[in-house]
Amino acid sequence: VLFYLALRTYPFRVADSDENIYFYMALRSAFGGLAPYRDYFFAHPPLHLAFAVVALKVGAFFDGARVMLDPAEWGDGGAALVAVKSIGLLAGAIAGICVYRALARVSGTLEAWIGGTLFLLSPDLLHSFFTGITEALMLTALGLERVTAGRDRQAGLAFAAASLVAMYAAPAGLAIWIVLLLCSRRRALTLALWTAVPLL
């Protein structure tokens, strides 16, 4: 995990990607009082933007809101950019730990170490931007880890949260639910209910 974190510190620079518009929307929501869907068009589920709003609020707690609003702090290595770019770094590390723990429960320590390492060093994770992929992946991995721990309610909430970040996380939750259905109908029903209710 530490090696992954060291590799992921390079993106604390401005990127040529669509993450910048999400950062701008989060900034306007965090400090301008604007709300997605009401005040501006936002094509994602709401939890995606919430991660950046929280990161900016945490950054403002430590450095002040004026720093988060300063355009110079959105440059390479600036406090505001580091605050929002840290989301992917932390989400990837948490997802890697969840993959390790899930594999350790069902396969063993060696397989968990190999699987967790391959996950953390995958190019898609190392080069990801704030588009919701890493955050949805973290919540999906958390759901998988909770299923392997027998905590189906918590897993359902994690899968629901993943879908509220990016709807393309839903098929992974469905696949895990199908496997669980083959093992235990009662657990599968619990997982389905706790996934569906927050989405309603």
Residue, then its C-alpha position, 0 to 999 in steps of 0.5 A: v500500500l505504501f508503494y502504491l501511495a508513493l506511485r500515486t503522488y505524481p498526479f498532484r498536478v493539473a491534468d488534461s481531463d474532465e476531472n477539472i469540471y467536477f472540481y469546479m462544480a465541487l468548489r461552487s457547491a462547497f463554497g458558492g452554495l450551488a446544488p447539483y441538478r438544481d443550479y447546474f447540470f451534473a450527469h453523474p449520481p450525487l455521491h461522486l461530487a460529494f467526495a470532492v466537496v468533503a475534500l475541499k471542506v477538509g482542506a478549508f478546515f486546515d488551510g482556510a476557505r480563502v486558500m481553497l478559492d485561490p486560483a493559484e492553489w489550483g496549480d501544480g502542487g497547490a493546496a486545493l488541487v492536492a486536497v481533491k487529488s488526494i481522493g483517488l489516492l485514498a480511495g485506491a488504497i482503501a480498495g486495495i486493502c479491501v481486496y486483500r482482506a476479501l481474498a485473505r478470507v476466501s483464499g489465503t494470505l499469499e493469494a491476497w497479497i498477490g491479488g492486492t498488489l496486482f490490483l494496486l499496481s493496475p494501470d487503470l488505478l494508477h492513472s485514474f482521474f476524478t471521474g468516479i471510477t476509483e471511488a466507485l471501485m473503492l465502495t464496490a471492493l468494500g462491498l465485496e469485503r463485507v460479503t466475505a465477512g458475512r456482513d450483508r447489510q453493510a455490503g448492501l449499503a456499500f454497493a448502493a453507495a458505489s452505484l450512487v457514485a457511478m451507475y457502472a458499479a451496479p453490474a459488479g454488485l449484481a454479479i456478487w449477488i448472483v454468486l451469493l444467491l447460489c450459496s445462500r438465498r437468505r443472505a442474498l435477499t438481505l444484500a438485495l434489500w440493503t442495496a435497493v432501499p438507499l437507491l429508492 
